[in-house]
């Protein structure tokens, strides 16, 4: 089984590739190693992967269609797990073109490569952000999503629509995974947990948006990877190359149990054994105050259930952070 993982030097791509190698898959990873956040951290993740015999890496930008096609021609992947993207809600307000390059142009290049060299399953990252401001809780994949709060969310919604057309026009089996606030060791420095941890250890204030009236469905990385692993192995959702029976699905992967931001900070203070200095600020443009996943689809399809408590997950993150930064 040969699998391509795009965005392999990223947080979720790294963990996914490591799991696939452990399951005995041949894993080809690609990434452009951009400097949206620490390139050193991305290289450190890659170093871990490059120690594994079944892993090989290509420095490729998915906005370059020729490079992608050459890679697909050389390898003939059985499955593709597409995690490369410009992530981050707030950054998308000031840098929309970065999202056009990676999330729209890069995405269509990937679809075209899968069309030219068909694989049995393309699994790609969507996001809980597609649910937008007006969604009711819990967020269900039956909900109509048409009001994105950020440009990032708009590109993720666009990915779902683009993938659907390739499923019904060309019979490409696709699954879009709407991840809910993923956290854990080797996590992203631009996300709240990483920033809070650094600031608390430095004695600096942490920013609490919407004056604390926020909650997030924090989901531990190992649970996310377990969900990705089970879903990539599923047969296509439909068979006919027809618009109403396209082999396409969209699935939530989240804990289904949101935590208030202030409670999250309490847990983190305990895990770090340090108090936080809180600075209360209004809701930021592009942000949504609450998220919560309805995970009945993935449970029915694969038997998946999240198994990591917030206390366990935070302890793992803090242990990794202290050892990685030697503090
Ligand atoms: P990440 O930023 O750590 O990983 C993305 C990787 O893709 C990075 O290593 C980056 O260098 C690479 N990349 C970006 N543009 C590229 C391009 N044009 N060509 C090649 N490589 C490129 O992010 P992550 O947290 O691992 O997220 C993975 C996916 O899951 C993304 O699509 C993200 O939008 C989505 N997602 C993540 C979360 C979360 O909480 N982490 C939540 C919802 C959705």
py3Dmol code that shows the C-alpha trace and the ligand (Angstrom):
import py3Dmol

protein = """\
ATOM      1  CA  UNK A   1       0.000   0.000   0.000  1.00  0.00           C
ATOM      2  CA  UNK A   2       1.647   3.229  -1.159  1.00  0.00           C
ATOM      3  CA  UNK A   3       0.222   6.436   0.301  1.00  0.00           C
ATOM      4  CA  UNK A   4       1.028  10.072  -0.391  1.00  0.00           C
ATOM      5  CA  UNK A   5       0.758  12.421   2.594  1.00  0.00           C
ATOM      6  CA  UNK A   6       0.853  16.088   1.620  1.00  0.00           C
ATOM      7  CA  UNK A   7       1.809  18.655   4.267  1.00  0.00           C
ATOM      8  CA  UNK A   8       3.879  15.912   5.897  1.00  0.00           C
ATOM      9  CA  UNK A   9       6.119  18.329   7.811  1.00  0.00           C
ATOM     10  CA  UNK A  10       2.993  19.843   9.358  1.00  0.00           C
ATOM     11  CA  UNK A  11       1.428  18.897  12.682  1.00  0.00           C
ATOM     12  CA  UNK A  12      -1.257  16.453  11.500  1.00  0.00           C
ATOM     13  CA  UNK A  13       0.720  15.254   8.453  1.00  0.00           C
ATOM     14  CA  UNK A  14       3.693  14.284  10.621  1.00  0.00           C
ATOM     15  CA  UNK A  15       1.585  12.227  13.038  1.00  0.00           C
ATOM     16  CA  UNK A  16      -0.397  10.648  10.202  1.00  0.00           C
ATOM     17  CA  UNK A  17       2.740   9.610   8.305  1.00  0.00           C
ATOM     18  CA  UNK A  18       4.263   8.150  11.459  1.00  0.00           C
ATOM     19  CA  UNK A  19       1.134   6.071  12.077  1.00  0.00           C
ATOM     20  CA  UNK A  20       0.966   4.834   8.468  1.00  0.00           C
ATOM     21  CA  UNK A  21       4.627   3.754   8.608  1.00  0.00           C
ATOM     22  CA  UNK A  22       3.911   1.915  11.868  1.00  0.00           C
ATOM     23  CA  UNK A  23       1.051   0.096  10.082  1.00  0.00           C
ATOM     24  CA  UNK A  24       3.517  -1.072   7.396  1.00  0.00           C
ATOM     25  CA  UNK A  25       2.462   1.310   4.590  1.00  0.00           C
ATOM     26  CA  UNK A  26       4.976   2.832   2.168  1.00  0.00           C
ATOM     27  CA  UNK A  27       4.663   6.558   2.797  1.00  0.00           C
ATOM     28  CA  UNK A  28       5.721   9.290   0.416  1.00  0.00           C
ATOM     29  CA  UNK A  29       5.526  12.742   1.986  1.00  0.00           C
ATOM     30  CA  UNK A  30       5.617  16.172   0.392  1.00  0.00           C
ATOM     31  CA  UNK A  31       5.791  19.666   1.829  1.00  0.00           C
ATOM     32  CA  UNK A  32       7.039  23.080   0.735  1.00  0.00           C
ATOM     33  CA  UNK A  33       8.413  23.828   4.236  1.00  0.00           C
ATOM     34  CA  UNK A  34       7.037  27.372   4.147  1.00  0.00           C
ATOM     35  CA  UNK A  35       7.791  29.794   6.979  1.00  0.00           C
ATOM     36  CA  UNK A  36       4.233  30.477   8.168  1.00  0.00           C
ATOM     37  CA  UNK A  37       5.609  29.158  11.465  1.00  0.00           C
ATOM     38  CA  UNK A  38       8.955  27.761  12.646  1.00  0.00           C
ATOM     39  CA  UNK A  39      10.732  25.947   9.797  1.00  0.00           C
ATOM     40  CA  UNK A  40      12.992  24.468  12.456  1.00  0.00           C
ATOM     41  CA  UNK A  41       9.993  22.686  13.992  1.00  0.00           C
ATOM     42  CA  UNK A  42       8.931  21.372  10.567  1.00  0.00           C
ATOM     43  CA  UNK A  43      12.467  20.100   9.916  1.00  0.00           C
ATOM     44  CA  UNK A  44      12.570  18.450  13.347  1.00  0.00           C
ATOM     45  CA  UNK A  45       9.359  16.558  12.524  1.00  0.00           C
ATOM     46  CA  UNK A  46      10.841  15.516   9.185  1.00  0.00           C
ATOM     47  CA  UNK A  47      14.017  14.280  10.875  1.00  0.00           C
ATOM     48  CA  UNK A  48      11.887  11.926  12.966  1.00  0.00           C
ATOM     49  CA  UNK A  49      10.128  10.616   9.852  1.00  0.00           C
ATOM     50  CA  UNK A  50      13.279  10.247   7.796  1.00  0.00           C
ATOM     51  CA  UNK A  51      14.583   7.770  10.378  1.00  0.00           C
ATOM     52  CA  UNK A  52      11.786   5.379   9.270  1.00  0.00           C
ATOM     53  CA  UNK A  53      12.644   2.940   6.469  1.00  0.00           C
ATOM     54  CA  UNK A  54       9.248   3.161   4.660  1.00  0.00           C
ATOM     55  CA  UNK A  55       9.310   6.961   4.447  1.00  0.00           C
ATOM     56  CA  UNK A  56      10.564   9.209   1.646  1.00  0.00           C
ATOM     57  CA  UNK A  57      10.259  12.984   1.333  1.00  0.00           C
ATOM     58  CA  UNK A  58       9.906  15.413  -1.581  1.00  0.00           C
ATOM     59  CA  UNK A  59      10.244  19.183  -1.291  1.00  0.00           C
ATOM     60  CA  UNK A  60       7.335  20.191  -3.542  1.00  0.00           C
ATOM     61  CA  UNK A  61       4.906  23.096  -3.626  1.00  0.00           C
ATOM     62  CA  UNK A  62       1.425  21.895  -4.602  1.00  0.00           C
ATOM     63  CA  UNK A  63       0.912  25.194  -6.435  1.00  0.00           C
ATOM     64  CA  UNK A  64       3.381  23.771  -9.010  1.00  0.00           C
ATOM     65  CA  UNK A  65       1.304  21.420 -11.211  1.00  0.00           C
ATOM     66  CA  UNK A  66       4.253  19.965 -13.146  1.00  0.00           C
ATOM     67  CA  UNK A  67       6.080  18.916  -9.979  1.00  0.00           C
ATOM     68  CA  UNK A  68       2.931  17.210  -8.659  1.00  0.00           C
ATOM     69  CA  UNK A  69       2.242  15.369 -11.911  1.00  0.00           C
ATOM     70  CA  UNK A  70       5.853  14.144 -12.086  1.00  0.00           C
ATOM     71  CA  UNK A  71       5.590  12.806  -8.524  1.00  0.00           C
ATOM     72  CA  UNK A  72       2.307  11.003  -9.290  1.00  0.00           C
ATOM     73  CA  UNK A  73       3.771   9.566 -12.523  1.00  0.00           C
ATOM     74  CA  UNK A  74       6.779   8.186 -10.632  1.00  0.00           C
ATOM     75  CA  UNK A  75       4.843   6.663  -7.765  1.00  0.00           C
ATOM     76  CA  UNK A  76       1.273   5.596  -8.720  1.00  0.00           C
ATOM     77  CA  UNK A  77      -0.204   6.082  -5.251  1.00  0.00           C
ATOM     78  CA  UNK A  78      -2.899   3.726  -3.939  1.00  0.00           C
ATOM     79  CA  UNK A  79      -4.250   6.442  -1.626  1.00  0.00           C
ATOM     80  CA  UNK A  80      -3.664  10.146  -1.109  1.00  0.00           C
ATOM     81  CA  UNK A  81      -4.043  11.940   2.231  1.00  0.00           C
ATOM     82  CA  UNK A  82      -4.029  15.654   1.532  1.00  0.00           C
ATOM     83  CA  UNK A  83      -3.153  17.784   4.559  1.00  0.00           C
ATOM     84  CA  UNK A  84      -1.055  20.534   2.937  1.00  0.00           C
ATOM     85  CA  UNK A  85      -2.804  23.881   3.221  1.00  0.00           C
ATOM     86  CA  UNK A  86      -2.377  27.383   4.449  1.00  0.00           C
ATOM     87  CA  UNK A  87      -3.967  26.970   7.879  1.00  0.00           C
ATOM     88  CA  UNK A  88      -5.052  29.629  10.380  1.00  0.00           C
ATOM     89  CA  UNK A  89      -8.172  31.772  10.569  1.00  0.00           C
ATOM     90  CA  UNK A  90      -6.697  35.130  11.604  1.00  0.00           C
ATOM     91  CA  UNK A  91      -3.774  35.075   9.145  1.00  0.00           C
ATOM     92  CA  UNK A  92      -6.297  34.663   6.311  1.00  0.00           C
ATOM     93  CA  UNK A  93      -7.742  38.121   6.961  1.00  0.00           C
ATOM     94  CA  UNK A  94      -4.499  39.864   5.981  1.00  0.00           C
ATOM     95  CA  UNK A  95      -3.007  37.268   3.625  1.00  0.00           C
ATOM     96  CA  UNK A  96      -5.839  35.871   1.489  1.00  0.00           C
ATOM     97  CA  UNK A  97      -3.629  35.216  -1.531  1.00  0.00           C
ATOM     98  CA  UNK A  98      -1.557  32.658   0.421  1.00  0.00           C
ATOM     99  CA  UNK A  99      -4.818  30.712   0.827  1.00  0.00           C
ATOM    100  CA  UNK A 100      -5.661  31.042  -2.850  1.00  0.00           C
ATOM    101  CA  UNK A 101      -2.233  29.622  -3.765  1.00  0.00           C
ATOM    102  CA  UNK A 102      -2.194  26.603  -1.455  1.00  0.00           C
ATOM    103  CA  UNK A 103      -5.865  25.900  -0.730  1.00  0.00           C
ATOM    104  CA  UNK A 104      -7.439  26.641  -4.114  1.00  0.00           C
ATOM    105  CA  UNK A 105      -4.738  26.432  -6.825  1.00  0.00           C
ATOM    106  CA  UNK A 106      -2.823  23.752  -4.906  1.00  0.00           C
ATOM    107  CA  UNK A 107      -6.049  21.820  -4.317  1.00  0.00           C
ATOM    108  CA  UNK A 108      -7.105  21.805  -7.961  1.00  0.00           C
ATOM    109  CA  UNK A 109      -3.579  20.735  -8.942  1.00  0.00           C
ATOM    110  CA  UNK A 110      -3.914  17.809  -6.576  1.00  0.00           C
ATOM    111  CA  UNK A 111      -7.330  16.882  -7.982  1.00  0.00           C
ATOM    112  CA  UNK A 112      -5.903  17.019 -11.493  1.00  0.00           C
ATOM    113  CA  UNK A 113      -2.996  14.755 -10.489  1.00  0.00           C
ATOM    114  CA  UNK A 114      -5.497  12.265  -9.017  1.00  0.00           C
ATOM    115  CA  UNK A 115      -7.507  12.462 -12.233  1.00  0.00           C
ATOM    116  CA  UNK A 116      -4.417  11.790 -14.383  1.00  0.00           C
ATOM    117  CA  UNK A 117      -3.185   8.967 -12.117  1.00  0.00           C
ATOM    118  CA  UNK A 118      -6.291   7.569 -10.394  1.00  0.00           C
ATOM    119  CA  UNK A 119      -6.004   6.338  -6.818  1.00  0.00           C
ATOM    120  CA  UNK A 120      -8.523   4.355  -4.799  1.00  0.00           C
ATOM    121  CA  UNK A 121      -9.193   7.129  -2.269  1.00  0.00           C
ATOM    122  CA  UNK A 122      -8.365  10.818  -1.823  1.00  0.00           C
ATOM    123  CA  UNK A 123      -8.818  11.927   1.784  1.00  0.00           C
ATOM    124  CA  UNK A 124      -8.421  15.673   2.328  1.00  0.00           C
ATOM    125  CA  UNK A 125      -8.538  18.072   5.274  1.00  0.00           C
ATOM    126  CA  UNK A 126     -11.538  20.315   5.618  1.00  0.00           C
ATOM    127  CA  UNK A 127     -12.282  22.166   8.853  1.00  0.00           C
ATOM    128  CA  UNK A 128     -14.908  22.825  11.526  1.00  0.00           C
ATOM    129  CA  UNK A 129     -14.593  26.468  10.455  1.00  0.00           C
ATOM    130  CA  UNK A 130     -16.881  25.762   7.458  1.00  0.00           C
ATOM    131  CA  UNK A 131     -19.854  25.804   9.882  1.00  0.00           C
ATOM    132  CA  UNK A 132     -19.531  29.582  10.319  1.00  0.00           C
ATOM    133  CA  UNK A 133     -21.366  31.931  12.660  1.00  0.00           C
ATOM    134  CA  UNK A 134     -24.935  30.838  12.323  1.00  0.00           C
ATOM    135  CA  UNK A 135     -24.577  27.110  12.870  1.00  0.00           C
ATOM    136  CA  UNK A 136     -26.483  25.398  15.666  1.00  0.00           C
ATOM    137  CA  UNK A 137     -24.652  23.056  18.040  1.00  0.00           C
ATOM    138  CA  UNK A 138     -23.588  20.310  17.633  1.00  0.00           C
ATOM    139  CA  UNK A 139     -22.329  20.872  14.087  1.00  0.00           C
ATOM    140  CA  UNK A 140     -23.705  18.167  11.822  1.00  0.00           C
ATOM    141  CA  UNK A 141     -22.604  17.267   8.289  1.00  0.00           C
ATOM    142  CA  UNK A 142     -26.333  17.505   7.404  1.00  0.00           C
ATOM    143  CA  UNK A 143     -26.229  21.268   8.128  1.00  0.00           C
ATOM    144  CA  UNK A 144     -26.183  23.625   5.161  1.00  0.00           C
ATOM    145  CA  UNK A 145     -22.910  25.545   5.328  1.00  0.00           C
ATOM    146  CA  UNK A 146     -22.966  28.747   3.340  1.00  0.00           C
ATOM    147  CA  UNK A 147     -21.819  31.505   5.709  1.00  0.00           C
ATOM    148  CA  UNK A 148     -18.069  31.214   6.358  1.00  0.00           C
ATOM    149  CA  UNK A 149     -16.721  33.634   8.971  1.00  0.00           C
ATOM    150  CA  UNK A 150     -13.221  33.818   7.477  1.00  0.00           C
ATOM    151  CA  UNK A 151     -11.489  33.556   4.126  1.00  0.00           C
ATOM    152  CA  UNK A 152      -9.748  30.400   5.401  1.00  0.00           C
ATOM    153  CA  UNK A 153     -13.161  28.819   6.012  1.00  0.00           C
ATOM    154  CA  UNK A 154     -14.301  29.881   2.541  1.00  0.00           C
ATOM    155  CA  UNK A 155     -11.358  28.036   0.957  1.00  0.00           C
ATOM    156  CA  UNK A 156     -12.150  24.886   2.958  1.00  0.00           C
ATOM    157  CA  UNK A 157     -15.804  25.002   1.878  1.00  0.00           C
ATOM    158  CA  UNK A 158     -14.605  25.496  -1.688  1.00  0.00           C
ATOM    159  CA  UNK A 159     -12.437  22.368  -1.352  1.00  0.00           C
ATOM    160  CA  UNK A 160     -15.504  20.314  -0.450  1.00  0.00           C
ATOM    161  CA  UNK A 161     -17.369  21.587  -3.515  1.00  0.00           C
ATOM    162  CA  UNK A 162     -14.355  21.098  -5.811  1.00  0.00           C
ATOM    163  CA  UNK A 163     -13.788  17.554  -4.558  1.00  0.00           C
ATOM    164  CA  UNK A 164     -17.448  16.705  -5.094  1.00  0.00           C
ATOM    165  CA  UNK A 165     -17.253  17.635  -8.767  1.00  0.00           C
ATOM    166  CA  UNK A 166     -14.237  15.351  -9.315  1.00  0.00           C
ATOM    167  CA  UNK A 167     -16.123  12.546  -7.552  1.00  0.00           C
ATOM    168  CA  UNK A 168     -19.138  12.733  -9.853  1.00  0.00           C
ATOM    169  CA  UNK A 169     -17.406  13.823 -13.070  1.00  0.00           C
ATOM    170  CA  UNK A 170     -14.415  11.463 -12.926  1.00  0.00           C
ATOM    171  CA  UNK A 171     -15.409   8.847 -10.333  1.00  0.00           C
ATOM    172  CA  UNK A 172     -12.611   9.913  -7.953  1.00  0.00           C
ATOM    173  CA  UNK A 173     -13.484   8.572  -4.469  1.00  0.00           C
ATOM    174  CA  UNK A 174     -13.076  11.470  -2.013  1.00  0.00           C
ATOM    175  CA  UNK A 175     -13.574  12.009   1.711  1.00  0.00           C
ATOM    176  CA  UNK A 176     -13.337  15.461   3.295  1.00  0.00           C
ATOM    177  CA  UNK A 177     -12.530  15.492   6.994  1.00  0.00           C
ATOM    178  CA  UNK A 178     -13.709  18.424   9.087  1.00  0.00           C
ATOM    179  CA  UNK A 179     -11.180  18.512  11.931  1.00  0.00           C
ATOM    180  CA  UNK A 180     -12.068  20.260  15.201  1.00  0.00           C
ATOM    181  CA  UNK A 181      -9.269  22.185  17.036  1.00  0.00           C
ATOM    182  CA  UNK A 182      -6.504  19.595  17.051  1.00  0.00           C
ATOM    183  CA  UNK A 183      -3.889  19.680  19.817  1.00  0.00           C
ATOM    184  CA  UNK A 184      -1.038  17.542  21.127  1.00  0.00           C
ATOM    185  CA  UNK A 185       2.732  17.014  20.995  1.00  0.00           C
ATOM    186  CA  UNK A 186       4.498  18.577  17.989  1.00  0.00           C
ATOM    187  CA  UNK A 187       1.536  20.983  17.706  1.00  0.00           C
ATOM    188  CA  UNK A 188       1.332  24.281  15.843  1.00  0.00           C
ATOM    189  CA  UNK A 189       2.991  27.380  17.357  1.00  0.00           C
ATOM    190  CA  UNK A 190       0.264  29.645  15.912  1.00  0.00           C
ATOM    191  CA  UNK A 191      -2.499  27.875  17.863  1.00  0.00           C
ATOM    192  CA  UNK A 192      -3.826  28.860  21.298  1.00  0.00           C
ATOM    193  CA  UNK A 193      -2.416  25.957  23.323  1.00  0.00           C
ATOM    194  CA  UNK A 194       1.124  26.527  22.099  1.00  0.00           C
ATOM    195  CA  UNK A 195       0.902  30.312  22.569  1.00  0.00           C
ATOM    196  CA  UNK A 196      -0.681  29.985  26.036  1.00  0.00           C
ATOM    197  CA  UNK A 197       1.979  27.512  27.158  1.00  0.00           C
ATOM    198  CA  UNK A 198       4.835  29.714  26.003  1.00  0.00           C
ATOM    199  CA  UNK A 199       3.341  32.840  27.613  1.00  0.00           C
ATOM    200  CA  UNK A 200       2.486  31.146  30.918  1.00  0.00           C
ATOM    201  CA  UNK A 201       6.024  29.741  31.212  1.00  0.00           C
ATOM    202  CA  UNK A 202       7.462  33.196  30.353  1.00  0.00           C
ATOM    203  CA  UNK A 203       5.161  34.960  32.854  1.00  0.00           C
ATOM    204  CA  UNK A 204       3.519  36.884  29.986  1.00  0.00           C
ATOM    205  CA  UNK A 205      -0.259  37.544  29.687  1.00  0.00           C
ATOM    206  CA  UNK A 206      -2.436  35.309  27.522  1.00  0.00           C
ATOM    207  CA  UNK A 207      -5.194  36.725  25.307  1.00  0.00           C
ATOM    208  CA  UNK A 208      -8.691  35.453  26.090  1.00  0.00           C
ATOM    209  CA  UNK A 209     -11.030  36.396  23.265  1.00  0.00           C
ATOM    210  CA  UNK A 210     -14.756  37.165  23.456  1.00  0.00           C
ATOM    211  CA  UNK A 211     -14.065  38.045  27.115  1.00  0.00           C
ATOM    212  CA  UNK A 212     -13.923  34.332  27.888  1.00  0.00           C
ATOM    213  CA  UNK A 213     -17.278  33.402  26.300  1.00  0.00           C
ATOM    214  CA  UNK A 214     -15.633  30.888  23.959  1.00  0.00           C
ATOM    215  CA  UNK A 215     -15.675  27.125  23.842  1.00  0.00           C
ATOM    216  CA  UNK A 216     -13.844  24.716  21.589  1.00  0.00           C
ATOM    217  CA  UNK A 217     -14.167  21.040  20.792  1.00  0.00           C
ATOM    218  CA  UNK A 218     -10.469  20.343  21.484  1.00  0.00           C
ATOM    219  CA  UNK A 219      -9.499  17.024  19.899  1.00  0.00           C
ATOM    220  CA  UNK A 220      -6.323  15.116  20.703  1.00  0.00           C
ATOM    221  CA  UNK A 221      -3.988  14.353  17.820  1.00  0.00           C
ATOM    222  CA  UNK A 222      -3.945  10.567  18.368  1.00  0.00           C
ATOM    223  CA  UNK A 223      -7.752  10.491  18.132  1.00  0.00           C
ATOM    224  CA  UNK A 224      -7.602  12.516  14.901  1.00  0.00           C
ATOM    225  CA  UNK A 225      -4.984  10.176  13.441  1.00  0.00           C
ATOM    226  CA  UNK A 226      -7.036   7.131  14.429  1.00  0.00           C
ATOM    227  CA  UNK A 227      -9.991   8.673  12.559  1.00  0.00           C
ATOM    228  CA  UNK A 228      -7.880   9.446   9.470  1.00  0.00           C
ATOM    229  CA  UNK A 229      -6.445   5.927   9.517  1.00  0.00           C
ATOM    230  CA  UNK A 230      -9.866   4.263   9.652  1.00  0.00           C
ATOM    231  CA  UNK A 231     -11.420   6.548   7.034  1.00  0.00           C
ATOM    232  CA  UNK A 232      -8.636   6.244   4.441  1.00  0.00           C
ATOM    233  CA  UNK A 233      -9.145   2.469   4.455  1.00  0.00           C
ATOM    234  CA  UNK A 234     -12.916   2.681   3.753  1.00  0.00           C
ATOM    235  CA  UNK A 235     -14.377   1.779   0.364  1.00  0.00           C
ATOM    236  CA  UNK A 236     -15.837   4.683  -1.665  1.00  0.00           C
ATOM    237  CA  UNK A 237     -19.086   6.258  -0.479  1.00  0.00           C
ATOM    238  CA  UNK A 238     -20.859   5.632  -3.806  1.00  0.00           C
ATOM    239  CA  UNK A 239     -20.043   3.879  -7.051  1.00  0.00           C
ATOM    240  CA  UNK A 240     -21.848   5.458  -9.942  1.00  0.00           C
ATOM    241  CA  UNK A 241     -20.326   8.413 -11.727  1.00  0.00           C
ATOM    242  CA  UNK A 242     -23.558  10.279 -11.321  1.00  0.00           C
ATOM    243  CA  UNK A 243     -24.169  13.602  -9.681  1.00  0.00           C
ATOM    244  CA  UNK A 244     -26.487  12.231  -7.001  1.00  0.00           C
ATOM    245  CA  UNK A 245     -24.443   9.096  -6.237  1.00  0.00           C
ATOM    246  CA  UNK A 246     -20.923  10.500  -6.363  1.00  0.00           C
ATOM    247  CA  UNK A 247     -18.317   8.610  -4.333  1.00  0.00           C
ATOM    248  CA  UNK A 248     -17.933  11.563  -1.984  1.00  0.00           C
ATOM    249  CA  UNK A 249     -18.431  12.079   1.721  1.00  0.00           C
ATOM    250  CA  UNK A 250     -17.755  14.778   4.293  1.00  0.00           C
ATOM    251  CA  UNK A 251     -17.115  13.672   7.883  1.00  0.00           C
ATOM    252  CA  UNK A 252     -16.630  15.448  11.234  1.00  0.00           C
ATOM    253  CA  UNK A 253     -13.724  14.376  13.434  1.00  0.00           C
ATOM    254  CA  UNK A 254     -13.939  16.030  16.832  1.00  0.00           C
ATOM    255  CA  UNK A 255     -14.357  15.046  20.467  1.00  0.00           C
ATOM    256  CA  UNK A 256     -18.024  16.023  20.553  1.00  0.00           C
ATOM    257  CA  UNK A 257     -17.494  17.513  23.994  1.00  0.00           C
ATOM    258  CA  UNK A 258     -16.618  21.221  23.974  1.00  0.00           C
ATOM    259  CA  UNK A 259     -14.636  22.879  26.757  1.00  0.00           C
ATOM    260  CA  UNK A 260     -15.008  26.511  27.860  1.00  0.00           C
ATOM    261  CA  UNK A 261     -11.815  28.432  27.122  1.00  0.00           C
ATOM    262  CA  UNK A 262     -11.455  29.500  30.780  1.00  0.00           C
ATOM    263  CA  UNK A 263     -11.754  25.866  31.916  1.00  0.00           C
ATOM    264  CA  UNK A 264      -9.170  24.913  29.278  1.00  0.00           C
ATOM    265  CA  UNK A 265      -6.796  27.491  30.785  1.00  0.00           C
ATOM    266  CA  UNK A 266      -7.469  26.093  34.289  1.00  0.00           C
ATOM    267  CA  UNK A 267      -6.477  22.615  33.105  1.00  0.00           C
ATOM    268  CA  UNK A 268      -3.366  24.020  31.434  1.00  0.00           C
ATOM    269  CA  UNK A 269      -2.344  25.930  34.575  1.00  0.00           C
ATOM    270  CA  UNK A 270      -2.581  22.644  36.503  1.00  0.00           C
ATOM    271  CA  UNK A 271      -0.587  20.734  33.865  1.00  0.00           C
ATOM    272  CA  UNK A 272       2.122  23.447  33.889  1.00  0.00           C
ATOM    273  CA  UNK A 273       1.872  24.060  37.629  1.00  0.00           C
ATOM    274  CA  UNK A 274       1.992  27.811  36.880  1.00  0.00           C
ATOM    275  CA  UNK A 275      -0.706  30.533  37.012  1.00  0.00           C
ATOM    276  CA  UNK A 276      -1.827  32.357  33.862  1.00  0.00           C
ATOM    277  CA  UNK A 277      -2.148  36.140  33.616  1.00  0.00           C
ATOM    278  CA  UNK A 278      -5.311  36.675  31.547  1.00  0.00           C
ATOM    279  CA  UNK A 279      -5.978  39.600  29.248  1.00  0.00           C
ATOM    280  CA  UNK A 280      -9.646  39.748  28.196  1.00  0.00           C
ATOM    281  CA  UNK A 281     -10.358  40.934  24.643  1.00  0.00           C
ATOM    282  CA  UNK A 282     -13.400  41.055  22.319  1.00  0.00           C
ATOM    283  CA  UNK A 283     -14.232  38.357  19.756  1.00  0.00           C
ATOM    284  CA  UNK A 284     -11.774  38.614  16.858  1.00  0.00           C
ATOM    285  CA  UNK A 285     -12.982  39.075  13.287  1.00  0.00           C
ATOM    286  CA  UNK A 286     -13.228  35.705  11.537  1.00  0.00           C
ATOM    287  CA  UNK A 287     -13.579  33.776  14.803  1.00  0.00           C
ATOM    288  CA  UNK A 288     -16.610  31.804  15.928  1.00  0.00           C
ATOM    289  CA  UNK A 289     -17.456  31.621  19.637  1.00  0.00           C
ATOM    290  CA  UNK A 290     -18.308  27.910  19.938  1.00  0.00           C
ATOM    291  CA  UNK A 291     -17.617  24.628  18.170  1.00  0.00           C
ATOM    292  CA  UNK A 292     -18.909  21.126  18.845  1.00  0.00           C
ATOM    293  CA  UNK A 293     -18.841  18.113  16.510  1.00  0.00           C
ATOM    294  CA  UNK A 294     -21.655  15.679  15.924  1.00  0.00           C
ATOM    295  CA  UNK A 295     -19.524  12.580  15.351  1.00  0.00           C
ATOM    296  CA  UNK A 296     -22.294  10.081  14.630  1.00  0.00           C
ATOM    297  CA  UNK A 297     -21.150   9.670  10.984  1.00  0.00           C
ATOM    298  CA  UNK A 298     -17.619   8.513  11.735  1.00  0.00           C
ATOM    299  CA  UNK A 299     -18.854   6.376  14.646  1.00  0.00           C
ATOM    300  CA  UNK A 300     -21.343   4.607  12.370  1.00  0.00           C
ATOM    301  CA  UNK A 301     -18.905   4.211   9.484  1.00  0.00           C
ATOM    302  CA  UNK A 302     -15.841   3.039  11.385  1.00  0.00           C
ATOM    303  CA  UNK A 303     -16.735   2.487  15.063  1.00  0.00           C
ATOM    304  CA  UNK A 304     -14.379   5.381  15.924  1.00  0.00           C
ATOM    305  CA  UNK A 305     -14.739   7.084  19.319  1.00  0.00           C
ATOM    306  CA  UNK A 306     -12.394   9.690  20.816  1.00  0.00           C
ATOM    307  CA  UNK A 307     -10.537   8.172  23.754  1.00  0.00           C
ATOM    308  CA  UNK A 308      -8.231  10.893  25.141  1.00  0.00           C
ATOM    309  CA  UNK A 309      -9.381  13.139  27.977  1.00  0.00           C
ATOM    310  CA  UNK A 310      -8.306  16.776  28.048  1.00  0.00           C
ATOM    311  CA  UNK A 311      -6.188  16.135  31.169  1.00  0.00           C
ATOM    312  CA  UNK A 312      -4.345  13.266  29.458  1.00  0.00           C
ATOM    313  CA  UNK A 313      -3.879  15.212  26.222  1.00  0.00           C
ATOM    314  CA  UNK A 314      -2.593  18.333  27.975  1.00  0.00           C
ATOM    315  CA  UNK A 315      -0.178  16.267  30.074  1.00  0.00           C
ATOM    316  CA  UNK A 316       1.202  14.737  26.858  1.00  0.00           C
ATOM    317  CA  UNK A 317       1.533  18.162  25.229  1.00  0.00           C
ATOM    318  CA  UNK A 318       3.234  19.763  28.244  1.00  0.00           C
ATOM    319  CA  UNK A 319       5.625  16.781  28.574  1.00  0.00           C
ATOM    320  CA  UNK A 320       6.590  17.122  24.917  1.00  0.00           C
ATOM    321  CA  UNK A 321       6.910  20.936  25.094  1.00  0.00           C
ATOM    322  CA  UNK A 322       9.202  20.819  28.132  1.00  0.00           C
ATOM    323  CA  UNK A 323      11.399  18.166  26.597  1.00  0.00           C
ATOM    324  CA  UNK A 324      11.516  19.746  23.085  1.00  0.00           C
ATOM    325  CA  UNK A 325      12.465  23.173  24.449  1.00  0.00           C
ATOM    326  CA  UNK A 326      14.441  21.751  27.406  1.00  0.00           C
ATOM    327  CA  UNK A 327      12.465  23.746  30.032  1.00  0.00           C
TER     328      UNK A 327
END
"""
ligand_1 = """\
44
LIG
P 0.272 22.718 9.435
O 0.383 24.126 8.985
O 1.083 22.255 10.602
O 0.572 21.733 8.210
C 0.372 22.083 6.869
C 1.656 21.762 6.114
O 1.411 22.022 4.730
C 2.837 22.638 6.530
O 3.951 21.853 6.872
C 3.119 23.496 5.304
O 4.510 23.755 5.128
C 2.541 22.639 4.186
N 2.099 23.440 3.034
C 1.339 24.568 3.047
N 1.168 25.030 1.789
C 1.814 24.164 0.971
C 2.013 24.098 -0.430
N 1.547 25.047 -1.234
N 2.727 23.070 -0.951
C 3.239 22.110 -0.139
N 3.105 22.125 1.214
C 2.408 23.140 1.755
O -1.278 22.461 9.717
P -2.006 21.216 10.418
O -2.532 21.683 11.725
O -1.152 20.006 10.363
O -3.245 21.066 9.447
C -3.307 20.068 8.433
C -4.589 20.270 7.661
O -5.713 20.171 8.539
C -4.705 21.641 6.987
O -5.394 21.470 5.768
C -5.550 22.436 7.956
O -6.221 23.485 7.307
C -6.487 21.364 8.453
N -7.068 21.632 9.777
C -6.276 21.667 10.890
C -6.864 21.903 12.129
C -6.047 21.949 13.408
O -6.637 22.185 14.465
N -4.737 21.719 13.371
C -8.254 22.087 12.235
C -9.018 22.040 11.072
C -8.420 21.791 9.848
"""
view = py3Dmol.view(width=600, height=400)
view.addModel(protein, "pdb")
view.setStyle({"model": 0}, {"cartoon": {"style": "trace"}})
view.addModel(ligand_1, "xyz")
view.setStyle({"model": 1}, {"stick": {}})
view.zoomTo()
view.show()
